[in-house]
């Protein structure tokens, strides 16, 4: 009996540590998107390098979370709720790691264009708005993971706002008055796509967090095309 209690105590401790790791990953993912947006807006190499570094930290923490999850599963046969928490934590860590990877890919485009901006106005302004919204979305997901905000609060409006910005970017890129070189147009469209995907990944984090709270699978949750 005492041995079982010790195992359960260790399991609970490891589960808390895993949740703390996820909260830290949310902070890193937010910072990566925020810094790459700064690099994008200001053609700032320092901010760009920071985005690269944050992505590396996220990858390392993703691996650490997976390793911790394996330990948790090996400690004891988890009951349904505990098993759900461990498996969902792995999924959330994967989503956050992908946000870091997208930020790194955007940073690579900024680096390649330096000392020039990746685009000129008004396209640069649209990309900046998309980056800021992506950072806000990642911060919101972090609050949900930390239990500081309901996971669905403001998620759908942000998704709709990002979709509207994506349409605006596409329309602007197609306008003759602001046409750029083919390479610059492709770069702008790709960065916009990456930023939209950041919001999609954080929306999945919201749905996974709601799944933890309610047991409702993400596929059964109502959402606006996310």
N, C-alpha and C positions, 0 to 999 in steps of 0.2 A: 504493500500500500504506500509506504514511504517512498519507495523507488518510483512508483507511478506518479506520485505528487511532484517529485523532483523533476521528472521528465516533463510533466505538464507545465511546471514553473519555467523551465528552460524554454519550452515551446512558446509560451506566452511572451517571454523576454525577447526571443528571436523575432516573433511576429511584430512586436512594438518597434524593434530596431529596423525591420523591413519597411514598416510604415514611415519611419523617420527618414530612411534612405529615399523613399519615393518623394517625400516632401522636399528633400534637398535636390533631387533631380528636377522637380518642378521649378525651383528657383534657378537652377542652372539653365534649364530650357528657356525660361523667360529672359534671363540675362543674355543668352546667345542671340535670341531674336531681337532684343532691344539694341544690343551692340552692333549687330550686322545692319540694322536699320540706320543707326547713327553713321556707320561706315558708308552706307548707300547714299544717304542724304548729303553728307559732307565730303565724300570721297576721302575718307579718313582711314589711313592704313592701320593706325593704332587700334581703332575699334574693330577693324577687320581681323587683325591678328588675334584680338581677344575672343572673337567669335570662333576662330579656329581652335583656340585653347579650350574654350568652354565645351565645344563638341567633343574634344578628346576626353575631358572630364566626364561628360555624360556617357561616353562609350565605356569608360572604366567602371563607372557606377552601375551601368546596365549589367555588365558582367558580374559585379559584386552582388547585385540583387538576385541574379539567376543562381549564383552559388549559394547565397543565403536561403533561397527558396528550396534548393535541393536538400540542404541541411534540415530545414523545417519538415519536409516530407519524410526524411529518414528518421526523425526523432520519434515519431509515433504515427499511427494511422489516423489522420485527422478526421474529425466528424465533418458532416457536410458543410457547415458554415465555415469552419476553419479551412477546409480544402478550397472552398470558393474564394476565400480571402487570399490564400497563397497563389492560386492560379491567376486570379484577377490582378494581383500585384505584379506578376511577371508580364502580363499583357500591358498594364499601365506603363511599366518601365520600358517596354519595347516602343510604345507610342511616343514617349518622351525622348527616347534615344533617336527616333526618326525625326523629331523636330530639330534636334541638334544637328543631325546630318543635313537637313534641308538648309539650315542657317549656314553651315559650312560651305555648301554648294553655292549659295548666294554670295558668301564672302569671297569665294574663288572668282566669281564674275567681277566683283568689285575690284579685287586685286589685279585681274587681267586688264581692266580698263584704266587703272590708275596711271597718271595723275588726273585723267579726265573722269567725269561722272559717267555712270552707266547709261544715262539718257539725259535728254534736255527737257525743259518744261514744255507742255504741262504734264508730260509722261512721268517725269521724276516726282512731281507732287502726288500723283496717283499712287505710285509705288511707295512713297513715304507714308501715305495714309494707310495703305495695305499693311506695311510693316508695323505701324503703330497699333493697328487693330489686332494684328497677330500677337504682338507682345501683350496687349490687354487680355486677349483670349487665353494665352498661356498663364498669365497671372491669375485669372479667374479659375482655371482648372486647378492651379496650385492651391487656392483657397478651399476648393471643394475637396481635394485629397486630404488636406489638413483638417477638414471638418469645420472650417470657418464660414462656409457658404454653401447653401443647397446646390448640388451639382447642375441642376437645370436652369438656375437663375441667370438670366441674361444670355444664355448660350445661344438660343435660337435667333434673337435679334442680331447678335454679332455675326452669326452665320449668314443671315440675310444681307447684312451690311457688306460683308466681304464679297458675297455674290454680286451685289450691285456694283462694287468697285471693280470686280473682274470684268463685268460687262462694259463698264466705262473705259477701262484700260483697252479692251479689245476694239471698241468703237474709235477711241482716240488714235490708236495705232493704225487704223484703217483710213483715217482722214488724210487727204493729200496735203493739207496745210502743215501738218506736223510730221510728215513722213521722214524717216531717218534712213540710214544705210541699212541694207538687209541684215547685216550682222548685229547692229544695234537694236533693230526691231525684234530680232529673235531673242537677243539677250533680255530685253525688256519683258517680252511675253513669258520667257522662261522664269524670270524672277517673280513675276506676278503669279505664275502657276505654283511655284514653290511656296509663296506666302499663303496662297489659298489652301494648299495642302497642310500647312502648319495649323491653320484653324480647324481643318478636318480632323487632324490628329488630336487636338485638344478637345474637340467635341466628342471624340471616342473616349477620351479620358473621363469626360463628364458622364457618359453613359455607363462606363465601367464602374465609376464611383457610385452611381445610382444603383447599379446592380448589386454592389456590396451592401448598400443600405436596405434595399427592398427585395432582392432576389429576382427582380424582373430582368430577364435577359436583354442585352442591348438590342437584339433584333426585334424584340416585342415592344420596345419603347417608341412612343410617338416622337418624331423629330422632322424638321423641315429639310428633307433631302440630304442630310448630313450622313 
